[in-house]
Amino acid sequence: MKTADQLAQYVLPTYARSPITLVRGEGTRVWDEDGGVYLDFCTGIAVCSIGHCHPRMVAAITGQAGRLIHCSNLYGIEPQAKLARTIVEDHVRLPGKVFFGNSGAEANDGLIKTARRFGHRRPQADGSPRFEVLTFSQSFHGRTLGSMAATAQTKIQEGFDPLLPGFRYLPFNDPDALRPAIRPETAAILLEPVQGEGGIHPAGAGFLHTIVELCRAHDLLLLFDEIQCGFGRCGESMAWRTIAPDIQPDGISWAKGLGGGVPIGAFWVSDRAIDADGTALSSLMGPGSHASTFGGNPLVCAAALAVLDEIAGQDLAANARHQNSRIRASISAWKLPAVLEVRGPGLLLGVALDPAALQVPAGRTPALAVTDECRKRGLLVVPAGPQTVRLLPPLNVTCQDVDEALAILHDAITSLSA
């Protein structure tokens, strides 16, 4: 029985899968079960930061697997301690503490719980706890009940009501809409510095500074979701620094590229004092407040350490910036009517398409149609909404691979052009 048939018979149909089954990967290439080879500019949706089966990561996993794969968080875990120190000291570069889970949705749930705990410690004037988290249109924060409720996209919420209360959605990049929106029950503001699933939309520097101003004025937490955009993907270790490097958030969530392919998520909480007694924000999440059986186990932490060491040691964030410039220049030179613009920093790029300039098969969005044509030609890309195609190659992608991918993308768009 073919893999596709087994999936159809035994796996819940929660994914609209592409008609290929991948069985092997190396660097920027993947192979399907029929022997087809593809240049991978999807990378598990911004997951395989240093490519497929990187020798450094493989050595870290196999070495750790021979020593200790899993133990409970009731005991100390050496790779977890090293990974937390690396994240705090080398990447966030602000005092704070990290919790490890298994996914981005879990990481965002942890930030939401931190905001709720903060709202109890810093209540409203009448003593009732603050609980509300403000998020923004086109956002995506996950598919657990908590992270789904935080996501301002009705299409992923349909059929799952009643949603977890305590969230309100505002227009993205609109300071004037945000200022009057703060209420007594508001405890935090959560946003992606660069929206991924929503179409690759970076926050403006002025918008972020307005958020900081409001957080200070109203005693709110500033929480960044860097699950897709963090750890070098946008050309800096932390994505918010590509927009407003002077900002100091209170919490950050990650997953995807942190593990390079192993299931790991994490969130960081600042050590800053939240009251006159010097209570650290990070101290609010004490014993019993949060837990994960598999989060931060030795195997995934060893793998993530290898990924972060490779990103930092080879300065792959700089390569992300370099390739961004090359990609933008190439696509601009095409002068294709079907391409409206290229959005996003580093190697979190969205190619926005003009539906009026494309002949799209019935039942397919422009982004899906271009994705299909790219796959047929040996390039894997992924949509970001109905009219944007994402380019998410490994951070160590070469100029040769970028040029090959762009040639395929150009051919795919041209084949659909009206």
C-alpha positions in Angstrom: 0.0 0.0 0.0 1.4 3.4 -1.0 2.0 5.9 1.8 -0.7 8.2 0.5 -3.2 5.4 0.8 -2.2 4.5 4.3 -2.4 8.2 5.3 -5.9 8.4 3.9 -7.0 5.3 5.7 -5.4 5.7 9.1 -4.6 9.4 9.7 -7.1 12.1 10.5 -7.5 14.3 7.3 -6.5 17.6 9.0 -4.0 18.5 6.3 -4.5 19.2 2.6 -1.4 17.3 1.6 0.7 17.8 -1.5 0.7 14.7 -3.7 4.3 13.7 -2.9 5.8 11.7 0.0 9.2 12.8 1.1 11.6 10.1 2.3 15.1 11.7 2.4 16.8 15.0 2.8 20.3 16.5 2.5 21.1 20.2 2.7 18.6 22.1 0.6 17.4 19.0 -1.3 14.7 16.4 -0.5 13.7 13.2 -2.3 10.3 11.6 -2.6 9.4 7.9 -2.6 9.3 7.8 -6.4 12.9 9.2 -6.7 11.9 12.8 -7.5 14.3 15.5 -6.2 13.2 18.9 -5.0 14.9 22.1 -3.9 13.4 22.8 -0.5 12.4 26.5 0.1 9.7 25.4 2.5 11.9 23.6 5.0 9.1 22.2 7.1 7.7 25.8 7.2 10.8 27.6 8.4 11.9 24.7 10.6 15.1 23.3 9.0 17.3 26.3 9.7 20.6 24.7 8.7 19.1 22.4 6.1 18.3 18.7 6.1 20.4 16.2 8.1 23.2 18.7 8.7 26.3 16.7 10.0 26.6 18.8 13.1 23.0 18.2 14.1 23.1 14.5 13.2 26.3 14.1 15.4 24.6 15.9 18.3 21.5 13.7 18.1 23.3 10.4 17.7 25.8 11.3 20.4 23.1 12.3 22.9 21.0 9.3 22.0 23.8 7.0 23.1 24.0 8.8 26.5 20.5 9.8 27.6 17.4 10.4 25.5 14.9 11.3 28.1 14.5 12.0 31.8 11.9 13.8 33.9 12.1 17.5 34.5 12.0 16.6 38.2 15.8 16.2 37.8 18.5 18.5 36.3 19.1 18.1 32.6 22.5 19.2 31.4 21.8 20.0 27.7 18.7 21.9 28.8 20.7 24.2 31.1 23.3 24.8 28.4 20.5 25.6 25.8 18.8 28.0 28.2 22.0 29.8 28.9 22.8 30.1 25.2 19.3 31.5 24.4 19.4 34.1 27.2 23.1 35.1 27.0 23.8 34.9 23.2 20.4 35.5 21.6 17.9 37.4 23.8 20.8 39.2 25.6 18.4 40.3 28.3 18.1 38.8 31.8 15.4 36.3 32.0 14.5 32.6 32.2 13.3 30.0 29.7 10.7 27.2 29.8 10.9 24.4 27.2 7.9 22.7 25.6 7.3 20.8 22.4 5.7 23.3 20.0 5.0 26.9 19.2 1.4 26.6 20.3 2.5 25.4 23.7 5.0 28.2 23.9 2.3 30.8 23.2 0.1 29.1 25.8 2.9 29.6 28.3 3.1 33.3 27.5 -0.7 33.6 27.9 -0.5 31.8 31.3 2.3 34.2 32.3 0.1 37.2 31.3 -2.8 35.7 33.4 -0.5 35.2 36.4 0.8 38.8 36.0 -2.8 40.0 35.9 -3.4 38.4 39.3 -0.3 39.9 40.8 -1.0 43.3 39.3 -4.8 43.5 39.4 -7.3 46.2 38.5 -8.0 49.1 40.9 -10.9 47.2 42.4 -8.7 44.2 43.1 -10.1 41.9 40.4 -7.5 40.3 38.2 -6.5 41.5 34.8 -6.7 38.8 32.1 -7.2 40.3 28.6 -4.5 39.8 26.0 -4.7 42.0 22.9 -3.6 40.5 19.5 -3.9 41.6 15.9 -5.6 41.0 12.6 -3.9 38.4 10.4 -2.0 36.9 13.3 -1.4 33.3 13.9 -0.4 31.9 17.3 -1.3 28.2 17.1 -4.1 25.7 17.2 -4.5 24.7 20.8 -7.6 26.2 22.5 -5.6 29.0 24.1 -3.4 29.9 21.1 -6.3 29.5 18.7 -8.3 32.0 20.7 -5.4 34.4 20.5 -5.3 34.0 16.7 -7.3 36.7 14.9 -8.4 34.4 12.0 -11.9 33.2 12.1 -11.2 30.4 9.6 -9.2 28.4 12.1 -11.8 29.0 14.9 -14.9 27.9 13.1 -16.6 24.9 14.8 -14.6 25.1 18.0 -16.6 27.6 20.0 -16.9 28.6 22.7 -13.4 30.0 22.5 -11.3 30.7 25.5 -12.3 34.2 26.7 -9.9 37.0 27.3 -8.7 38.1 23.9 -9.5 41.0 21.7 -8.3 41.6 18.1 -7.1 45.0 16.7 -5.9 46.1 13.3 -2.2 45.4 12.8 0.2 48.3 12.4 -2.5 50.8 13.4 -1.3 52.8 16.5 -4.4 55.0 16.4 -6.7 52.0 16.9 -4.5 50.6 19.6 -4.3 53.6 21.9 -8.0 53.8 22.9 -8.3 50.0 23.1 -6.7 49.5 26.5 -9.2 48.6 29.2 -8.8 48.0 32.9 -8.8 44.3 32.4 -6.0 44.4 29.8 -2.9 42.6 30.9 -0.7 42.1 27.9 -0.2 42.7 24.1 0.9 39.7 22.0 2.2 40.0 18.4 4.5 38.6 15.8 7.2 41.1 14.9 6.9 39.7 11.4 3.6 38.0 10.7 4.2 34.7 8.9 0.9 32.8 8.2 -0.9 36.1 7.8 1.1 37.0 4.6 4.6 38.1 5.7 3.8 41.5 7.2 6.5 43.2 9.4 5.4 45.4 12.2 6.4 49.0 11.8 9.0 50.6 14.1 6.5 53.3 15.0 3.8 50.7 15.8 6.2 48.8 18.1 7.3 52.0 19.9 3.6 52.9 20.4 3.1 49.5 22.0 6.1 50.0 24.3 4.7 53.4 25.3 1.3 51.9 26.1 2.7 49.0 28.0 4.7 51.4 30.3 1.7 53.7 30.7 -0.8 51.0 31.6 1.5 48.4 33.2 1.1 45.8 30.5 3.3 43.0 29.3 4.8 43.1 25.8 5.0 39.6 24.4 6.6 38.7 21.1 5.7 35.5 19.1 8.9 34.7 17.2 8.0 31.1 16.5 8.5 31.5 12.7 10.7 34.6 12.6 13.2 34.1 15.3 16.8 32.8 15.6 18.4 34.3 12.4 15.5 33.8 10.0 15.0 37.6 9.7 18.6 38.6 9.5 19.2 39.1 13.2 19.1 36.6 16.1 15.8 38.1 17.3 13.4 39.4 14.7 12.2 42.4 16.7 15.8 43.8 16.5 15.5 44.1 12.7 12.7 46.6 13.3 13.3 48.4 16.7 16.5 47.1 18.3 16.1 49.3 21.4 12.9 47.5 22.6 13.0 45.2 25.6 10.1 42.7 25.6 8.7 40.9 28.6 8.2 37.5 27.0 9.1 35.8 23.7 8.0 32.4 22.3 9.9 30.2 19.8 9.7 26.9 18.1 10.2 25.9 14.4 13.8 26.9 13.6 15.0 26.6 17.1 15.3 22.8 16.8 16.1 22.5 13.1 13.5 19.7 12.8 13.2 18.1 16.3 10.0 19.0 18.2 11.0 21.8 20.6 9.3 25.0 21.7 10.3 27.5 24.3 9.3 30.8 25.9 11.4 33.3 27.7 10.2 35.6 30.5 12.1 38.7 31.7 13.7 39.0 35.1 12.6 42.7 35.3 11.0 43.9 38.5 7.2 44.4 38.4 6.7 46.1 41.7 8.4 48.2 44.3 9.4 45.1 46.2 11.6 44.0 43.3 9.5 40.9 42.4 10.8 39.5 39.2 8.3 38.8 36.4 10.0 35.4 35.8 9.4 34.5 39.5 5.6 34.4 38.9 5.9 31.1 37.1 7.1 29.0 40.1 6.8 25.3 40.9 3.5 23.9 39.8 2.5 26.8 37.5 3.5 25.0 34.3 5.0 21.7 33.2 5.8 19.5 30.2 6.7 15.8 30.3 8.8 15.9 27.2 9.7 19.6 27.1 13.5 20.2 27.3 14.5 16.6 27.2 18.2 15.8 26.6 17.8 14.7 23.0 16.0 17.8 21.7 18.1 20.2 23.7 21.3 18.7 22.3 19.9 19.1 18.8 18.8 22.7 19.3 22.2 23.5 20.8 23.9 22.3 17.6 21.5 24.3 15.5 22.1 27.5 17.4 25.8 27.0 17.5 25.9 26.6 13.7 23.7 29.7 13.2 26.0 31.8 15.4 29.3 30.2 14.4 28.7 30.6 10.7 26.9 33.9 11.0 24.0 32.6 9.1 21.9 35.7 10.0 24.3 37.7 7.8 23.7 35.2 4.9 20.0 35.7 5.4 20.4 39.4 4.9 22.7 38.9 1.9 20.3 36.5 0.2 17.4 38.8 0.9 19.1 41.5 -1.1 19.8 39.2 -4.0 16.3 37.8 -4.1 14.7 41.2 -4.0 16.9 42.5 -6.8 16.3 39.5 -9.0 12.5 39.5 -8.6 12.4 43.3 -9.2 14.3 42.8 -12.4 11.7 40.4 -13.7 9.1 43.2 -14.0 6.3 40.6 -14.0 2.8 42.2 -13.7 1.8 39.2 -11.6 4.2 40.1 -8.9 3.0 43.0 -6.8 5.9 43.2 -4.2 8.3 41.2 -2.1 7.8 41.5 1.7 9.7 40.5 4.7 13.3 40.7 6.2 16.0 38.1 5.9 14.8 34.7 4.6 11.2 35.1 5.7 10.0 36.4 2.4 6.6 36.7 0.8 6.0 37.2 -2.9 2.7 39.0 -3.2 0.7 38.1 -6.4 -1.9 40.0 -8.4 -4.8 37.7 -9.1 -5.9 39.8 -12.0 -2.6 39.0 -13.8 -2.9 35.2 -13.4 -5.0 32.5 -14.9 -5.6 30.2 -11.9 -7.3 26.8 -12.0 -10.7 26.6 -10.5 -10.7 25.9 -6.8 -7.1 27.1 -6.3 -5.9 30.4 -4.9 -3.1 32.3 -6.7 -0.6 31.2 -4.1 -1.6 27.6 -4.3 -1.5 27.6 -8.1 2.0 29.0 -8.1 3.0 26.5 -5.3 1.7 23.7 -7.5 3.6 24.8 -10.6 6.8 25.2 -8.6 6.5 21.7 -7.2 6.0 20.3 -10.7 9.3 21.9 -11.6 11.2 20.7 -8.6 10.9 23.6 -6.1 9.0 23.4 -2.8 7.4 26.6 -1.5 4.4 27.3 0.7 1.6 29.8 0.6 1.1 32.6 3.2 -2.6 33.3 2.7 -4.4 33.2 -0.7 -2.2 35.7 -2.6 1.4 35.3 -1.2 4.0 32.7 -1.7 6.6 32.2 1.0 10.3 31.6 0.4 11.8 29.9 3.5 15.1 28.3 2.5 17.7 27.1 5.1 19.7 30.0 6.5 22.9 28.5 5.0 21.4 28.5 1.4 23.9 29.2 -1.3 23.7 31.7 -4.1 23.6 28.9 -6.6 20.5 27.3 -4.9 18.8 30.7 -4.6 19.4 31.4 -8.3 18.0 28.0 -9.3 14.9 28.5 -7.1 14.3 31.9 -8.5 14.5 30.6 -12.1 11.9 28.0 -11.2 9.6 30.5 -9.5 9.9 32.8 -12.5 8.9 30.0 -14.8 6.0 29.0 -12.6 4.5 32.5 -12.4 5.0 33.1 -16.1 3.2 29.8 -17.0 0.1 31.1 -15.1 0.3 34.7 -16.3 -2.7 36.0 -18.1 
